[in-house]
Amino acid sequence: MSNGGTPPQPMTAARRALIVQRVLVNGWTSAEAAAAFDVSERQVDVWVADFRRSGMASLRGTPGKTLAARIIQLTVLLPLRAIFSGTARTTRPLFMRKHTPQPLPLQRLGDERRSRD
């Protein structure tokens, strides 16, 4: 699938949208779109199926949609979040001020001048 010596372009949401458009609107086959954009045919099929299922939101490619990302979130990130929030809850009072500073009384300019006269 390499196109010679040029490096592959980054796969942005706009490029994924263009590939899906070529297949759904222009009638290209997955193989034609894959060859034109230097991606695998299977990936084109996945993007088209995701687009049919979820619409434009599927083109953003959010990392949270994959099964591996969900497993990592449940097994690693959520427990770490609980640990850090518990630690913050217990240590926060140690760094808080014991008393609230009282505001200083302010004098009006007119009051000072009258007291001198």
Z-matrix of the N, CA and C atoms (Angstrom, degrees):
N
C 1 1.430
C 2 1.507 1 112.87
N 3 1.274 2 118.51 1 -3.40
C 4 1.449 3 120.96 2 -179.49
C 5 1.517 4 108.99 3 -70.30
N 6 1.324 5 115.91 4 143.61
C 7 1.460 6 120.27 5 -176.66
C 8 1.519 7 111.69 6 -102.79
N 9 1.283 8 118.06 7 32.08
C 10 1.451 9 121.04 8 177.87
C 11 1.502 10 110.84 9 106.68
N 12 1.346 11 117.05 10 -119.21
C 13 1.442 12 119.85 11 -176.83
C 14 1.515 13 114.34 12 -110.17
N 15 1.339 14 118.44 13 -1.31
C 16 1.459 15 119.26 14 -178.08
C 17 1.522 16 110.43 15 -83.08
N 18 1.317 17 117.18 16 137.86
C 19 1.465 18 119.39 17 178.86
C 20 1.528 19 110.38 18 -71.47
N 21 1.329 20 117.46 19 150.13
C 22 1.466 21 119.14 20 179.86
C 23 1.520 22 111.28 21 -67.92
N 24 1.325 23 115.88 22 145.78
C 25 1.460 24 120.70 23 179.04
C 26 1.523 25 109.69 24 -77.78
N 27 1.324 26 117.45 25 150.27
C 28 1.468 27 119.23 26 178.59
C 29 1.524 28 110.11 27 -63.98
N 30 1.317 29 115.77 28 144.62
C 31 1.451 30 120.77 29 -177.20
C 32 1.527 31 108.98 30 -90.24
N 33 1.304 32 115.83 31 93.82
C 34 1.454 33 121.87 32 -179.95
C 35 1.526 34 109.48 33 -89.21
N 36 1.313 35 115.13 34 170.92
C 37 1.465 36 119.96 35 177.51
C 38 1.525 37 110.44 36 -62.73
N 39 1.318 38 117.22 37 -34.70
C 40 1.464 39 120.65 38 179.45
C 41 1.527 40 111.08 39 -66.25
N 42 1.337 41 116.50 40 -39.73
C 43 1.475 42 118.70 41 178.31
C 44 1.524 43 111.02 42 -68.20
N 45 1.342 44 117.07 43 -39.90
C 46 1.471 45 119.30 44 176.53
C 47 1.524 46 110.45 45 -62.28
N 48 1.336 47 116.55 46 -40.28
C 49 1.465 48 120.39 47 178.49
C 50 1.524 49 110.81 48 -63.43
N 51 1.322 50 116.77 49 -39.51
C 52 1.461 51 120.61 50 178.91
C 53 1.526 52 111.01 51 -64.79
N 54 1.327 53 116.58 52 -40.58
C 55 1.466 54 120.30 53 178.32
C 56 1.526 55 110.22 54 -64.01
N 57 1.323 56 116.60 55 -45.92
C 58 1.469 57 120.24 56 179.29
C 59 1.525 58 110.27 57 -63.02
N 60 1.322 59 117.57 58 -38.89
C 61 1.456 60 121.15 59 178.42
C 62 1.525 61 111.00 60 -63.15
N 63 1.328 62 115.94 61 -42.65
C 64 1.469 63 118.93 62 179.65
C 65 1.536 64 111.07 63 -59.25
N 66 1.327 65 115.77 64 -38.74
C 67 1.473 66 119.33 65 -177.18
C 68 1.529 67 110.69 66 -76.94
N 69 1.329 68 117.17 67 -49.47
C 70 1.470 69 119.82 68 -173.00
C 71 1.525 70 113.69 69 -80.57
N 72 1.321 71 117.38 70 -39.27
C 73 1.457 72 119.88 71 -174.81
C 74 1.524 73 111.93 72 -94.34
N 75 1.317 74 116.34 73 -46.23
C 76 1.466 75 119.96 74 -175.16
C 77 1.518 76 113.32 75 -86.68
N 78 1.325 77 117.80 76 -9.77
C 79 1.454 78 120.95 77 175.35
C 80 1.518 79 115.60 78 81.70
N 81 1.317 80 118.40 79 17.84
C 82 1.453 81 120.49 80 176.64
C 83 1.524 82 109.21 81 -69.16
N 84 1.302 83 116.51 82 153.59
C 85 1.460 84 120.25 83 171.69
C 86 1.533 85 108.22 84 -82.37
N 87 1.303 86 115.27 85 163.72
C 88 1.465 87 119.27 86 178.33
C 89 1.522 88 110.94 87 -62.15
N 90 1.323 89 115.97 88 -36.35
C 91 1.458 90 120.37 89 179.71
C 92 1.530 91 111.38 90 -65.43
N 93 1.326 92 116.92 91 -41.57
C 94 1.464 93 120.35 92 178.79
C 95 1.535 94 111.13 93 -64.49
N 96 1.319 95 116.27 94 -44.55
C 97 1.461 96 119.69 95 179.87
C 98 1.525 97 111.06 96 -66.11
N 99 1.325 98 116.65 97 -40.06
C 100 1.459 99 120.39 98 179.34
C 101 1.523 100 110.86 99 -62.97
N 102 1.319 101 117.00 100 -42.37
C 103 1.463 102 120.52 101 179.97
C 104 1.532 103 110.83 102 -67.97
N 105 1.322 104 117.33 103 -38.92
C 106 1.462 105 120.52 104 -177.22
C 107 1.528 106 112.11 105 -69.63
N 108 1.329 107 116.63 106 -32.74
C 109 1.466 108 119.99 107 -175.76
C 110 1.526 109 113.03 108 -107.16
N 111 1.306 110 117.22 109 5.31
C 112 1.459 111 123.37 110 175.93
C 113 1.535 112 112.61 111 58.71
N 114 1.340 113 114.93 112 49.23
C 115 1.465 114 121.89 113 174.27
C 116 1.527 115 107.41 114 -131.12
N 117 1.316 116 116.73 115 170.23
C 118 1.458 117 119.23 116 -179.27
C 119 1.523 118 110.29 117 -77.88
N 120 1.298 119 114.66 118 151.11
C 121 1.464 120 120.71 119 179.39
C 122 1.530 121 110.28 120 -63.29
N 123 1.302 122 115.83 121 -37.53
C 124 1.467 123 120.37 122 179.13
C 125 1.528 124 110.67 123 -62.00
N 126 1.321 125 116.94 124 -40.29
C 127 1.461 126 120.42 125 179.13
C 128 1.525 127 110.97 126 -64.24
N 129 1.314 128 117.09 127 -39.67
C 130 1.463 129 120.65 128 176.93
C 131 1.524 130 109.89 129 -61.51
N 132 1.332 131 116.93 130 -44.39
C 133 1.462 132 120.63 131 178.57
C 134 1.528 133 111.46 132 -61.04
N 135 1.329 134 116.96 133 -39.20
C 136 1.468 135 121.11 134 178.77
C 137 1.524 136 110.23 135 -64.62
N 138 1.330 137 117.84 136 -45.17
C 139 1.460 138 120.91 137 -179.48
C 140 1.525 139 111.60 138 -63.88
N 141 1.315 140 116.56 139 -40.83
C 142 1.469 141 120.22 140 179.49
C 143 1.531 142 109.91 141 -65.92
N 144 1.327 143 117.38 142 -43.76
C 145 1.466 144 120.54 143 179.21
C 146 1.528 145 110.83 144 -64.26
N 147 1.334 146 117.17 145 -41.52
C 148 1.472 147 120.51 146 177.46
C 149 1.523 148 110.81 147 -62.97
N 150 1.331 149 116.29 148 -40.51
C 151 1.456 150 119.70 149 179.85
C 152 1.526 151 110.97 150 -64.73
N 153 1.308 152 116.95 151 -41.51
C 154 1.468 153 119.95 152 178.37
C 155 1.526 154 111.47 153 -64.53
N 156 1.320 155 116.43 154 -32.76
C 157 1.458 156 121.47 155 -178.02
C 158 1.530 157 111.88 156 -81.29
N 159 1.341 158 117.51 157 -44.32
C 160 1.464 159 120.83 158 -170.61
C 161 1.520 160 115.19 159 -117.90
N 162 1.300 161 118.44 160 -7.10
C 163 1.455 162 120.35 161 179.29
C 164 1.523 163 112.83 162 77.70
N 165 1.333 164 115.14 163 -152.23
C 166 1.466 165 121.38 164 -174.87
C 167 1.524 166 113.03 165 -61.84
N 168 1.311 167 117.49 166 -28.04
C 169 1.466 168 120.40 167 -179.08
C 170 1.526 169 111.45 168 -62.19
N 171 1.315 170 117.18 169 -27.27
C 172 1.467 171 119.76 170 -178.82
C 173 1.524 172 112.50 171 -70.40
N 174 1.316 173 117.80 172 -19.62
C 175 1.466 174 120.77 173 -176.43
C 176 1.521 175 112.60 174 -78.34
N 177 1.320 176 117.10 175 -18.09
C 178 1.462 177 119.75 176 -179.13
C 179 1.511 178 112.33 177 -66.41
N 180 1.304 179 117.64 178 -27.51
C 181 1.456 180 120.32 179 178.04
C 182 1.505 181 112.98 180 70.67
N 183 1.319 182 117.76 181 44.36
C 184 1.457 183 120.49 182 -179.56
C 185 1.517 184 109.39 183 -66.72
N 186 1.343 185 117.93 184 136.55
C 187 1.451 186 120.61 185 -175.51
C 188 1.520 187 113.74 186 -71.66
N 189 1.317 188 118.59 187 -16.38
C 190 1.448 189 120.72 188 -176.45
C 191 1.524 190 114.13 189 -75.58
N 192 1.312 191 119.09 190 -5.20
C 193 1.454 192 121.21 191 -175.75
C 194 1.526 193 113.67 192 -84.57
N 195 1.296 194 118.49 193 -17.87
C 196 1.460 195 119.45 194 -175.74
C 197 1.522 196 110.57 195 -79.84
N 198 1.299 197 115.79 196 155.71
C 199 1.456 198 121.11 197 179.52
C 200 1.528 199 110.72 198 -64.76
N 201 1.317 200 116.75 199 -40.33
C 202 1.470 201 120.01 200 179.61
C 203 1.526 202 111.09 201 -62.54
N 204 1.320 203 117.38 202 -41.08
C 205 1.464 204 120.49 203 178.56
C 206 1.525 205 110.76 204 -65.11
N 207 1.309 206 117.53 205 -38.46
C 208 1.470 207 120.47 206 178.44
C 209 1.532 208 110.90 207 -66.91
N 210 1.330 209 117.24 208 -40.28
C 211 1.466 210 121.02 209 178.32
C 212 1.527 211 110.19 210 -63.36
N 213 1.328 212 116.74 211 -43.79
C 214 1.464 213 120.76 212 178.50
C 215 1.528 214 109.96 213 -62.89
N 216 1.326 215 116.81 214 -40.94
C 217 1.454 216 119.88 215 179.52
C 218 1.524 217 111.10 216 -62.06
N 219 1.326 218 117.50 217 -43.53
C 220 1.459 219 120.35 218 -176.81
C 221 1.526 220 112.94 219 -74.88
N 222 1.332 221 117.67 220 -36.37
C 223 1.463 222 119.65 221 -174.37
C 224 1.522 223 114.22 222 -92.22
N 225 1.328 224 117.60 223 -24.66
C 226 1.467 225 120.13 224 -175.62
C 227 1.525 226 112.30 225 -117.42
N 228 1.324 227 116.80 226 -55.16
C 229 1.458 228 119.69 227 -170.36
C 230 1.518 229 113.27 228 -70.07
N 231 1.322 230 118.48 229 -44.05
C 232 1.462 231 119.70 230 -179.56
C 233 1.531 232 112.59 231 -65.33
N 234 1.343 233 119.61 232 -44.55
C 235 1.468 234 117.96 233 175.15
C 236 1.524 235 113.41 234 -62.44
N 237 1.333 236 118.03 235 -38.77
C 238 1.468 237 120.16 236 177.09
C 239 1.520 238 111.31 237 -63.40
N 240 1.310 239 115.98 238 -40.16
C 241 1.458 240 119.83 239 178.25
C 242 1.526 241 110.81 240 -62.24
N 243 1.323 242 116.60 241 -41.39
C 244 1.466 243 120.33 242 178.79
C 245 1.526 244 110.77 243 -64.39
N 246 1.319 245 116.99 244 -41.07
C 247 1.468 246 120.47 245 179.37
C 248 1.529 247 110.69 246 -63.86
N 249 1.333 248 117.01 247 -47.39
C 250 1.457 249 120.36 248 -177.83
C 251 1.520 250 112.08 249 -67.79
N 252 1.316 251 117.42 250 -38.75
C 253 1.459 252 118.09 251 179.51
C 254 1.528 253 110.70 252 -68.71
N 255 1.343 254 117.67 253 -35.97
C 256 1.457 255 120.18 254 175.92
C 257 1.508 256 112.06 255 -66.32
N 258 1.320 257 116.30 256 -40.81
C 259 1.462 258 120.64 257 177.74
C 260 1.525 259 110.50 258 -64.48
N 261 1.313 260 116.75 259 -42.98
C 262 1.462 261 120.08 260 179.60
C 263 1.520 262 110.61 261 -64.54
N 264 1.322 263 117.01 262 -38.30
C 265 1.458 264 120.87 263 -179.52
C 266 1.528 265 111.38 264 -63.86
N 267 1.326 266 117.33 265 -36.31
C 268 1.472 267 119.63 266 -178.26
C 269 1.522 268 112.41 267 -84.36
N 270 1.316 269 119.25 268 -29.11
C 271 1.468 270 120.48 269 -178.05
C 272 1.519 271 113.02 270 -91.23
N 273 1.314 272 118.81 271 -20.13
C 274 1.465 273 121.07 272 -178.19
C 275 1.525 274 112.37 273 -56.79
N 276 1.333 275 119.97 274 -44.05
C 277 1.479 276 118.54 275 179.33
C 278 1.526 277 113.81 276 -61.79
N 279 1.305 278 118.63 277 -24.93
C 280 1.467 279 120.62 278 179.07
C 281 1.523 280 112.57 279 -66.16
N 282 1.315 281 116.68 280 -27.24
C 283 1.453 282 120.85 281 -176.24
C 284 1.526 283 112.93 282 -101.69
N 285 1.308 284 117.50 283 0.23
C 286 1.461 285 120.50 284 -179.31
C 287 1.524 286 109.85 285 -85.22
N 288 1.314 287 116.57 286 153.14
C 289 1.452 288 121.82 287 178.42
C 290 1.527 289 109.59 288 -70.18
N 291 1.296 290 115.31 289 146.12
C 292 1.459 291 120.47 290 -179.61
C 293 1.525 292 111.48 291 -76.83
N 294 1.312 293 117.52 292 -34.42
C 295 1.460 294 120.63 293 -179.83
C 296 1.518 295 109.11 294 -133.58
N 297 1.288 296 113.53 295 157.18
C 298 1.450 297 119.72 296 178.32
C 299 1.523 298 108.29 297 -90.96
N 300 1.317 299 118.96 298 127.76
C 301 1.469 300 120.11 299 179.90
C 302 1.526 301 110.29 300 -65.15
N 303 1.327 302 115.87 301 140.01
C 304 1.458 303 122.13 302 -179.89
C 305 1.526 304 108.96 303 -85.29
N 306 1.307 305 116.45 304 141.16
C 307 1.465 306 118.31 305 178.38
C 308 1.522 307 110.96 306 -69.52
N 309 1.315 308 116.66 307 147.51
C 310 1.466 309 122.16 308 178.66
C 311 1.526 310 109.10 309 -77.06
N 312 1.308 311 116.57 310 142.74
C 313 1.467 312 118.08 311 177.62
C 314 1.527 313 109.44 312 -71.42
N 315 1.305 314 116.40 313 136.41
C 316 1.463 315 121.83 314 -179.25
C 317 1.515 316 109.10 315 -102.76
N 318 1.314 317 115.51 316 140.74
C 319 1.459 318 120.80 317 176.85
C 320 1.509 319 108.86 318 -105.22
N 321 1.271 320 114.82 319 146.69
C 322 1.462 321 119.39 320 177.45
C 323 1.523 322 108.50 321 -83.27
N 324 1.302 323 115.68 322 148.45
C 325 1.459 324 119.83 323 179.50
C 326 1.519 325 111.44 324 -62.48
N 327 1.264 326 117.89 325 -38.05
C 328 1.455 327 121.54 326 -178.75
C 329 1.524 328 111.72 327 -65.20
N 330 1.339 329 117.78 328 -30.13
C 331 1.455 330 121.13 329 -178.20
C 332 1.518 331 110.75 330 -69.51
N 333 1.328 332 118.43 331 -38.70
C 334 1.464 333 121.25 332 -178.98
C 335 1.536 334 110.85 333 -65.99
N 336 1.288 335 118.02 334 -40.17
C 337 1.461 336 121.30 335 -177.12
C 338 1.539 337 110.97 336 -69.12
N 339 1.305 338 117.21 337 -36.51
C 340 1.454 339 120.79 338 -178.25
C 341 1.529 340 110.67 339 -71.09
N 342 1.350 341 117.05 340 -33.10
C 343 1.460 342 118.83 341 -178.08
C 344 1.520 343 111.92 342 -71.21
N 345 1.338 344 119.54 343 -24.87
C 346 1.457 345 123.04 344 179.48
C 347 1.517 346 111.64 345 -79.08
N 348 1.289 347 117.96 346 -30.11
C 349 1.468 348 120.84 347 -176.48
C 350 1.468 349 113.75 348 -71.37
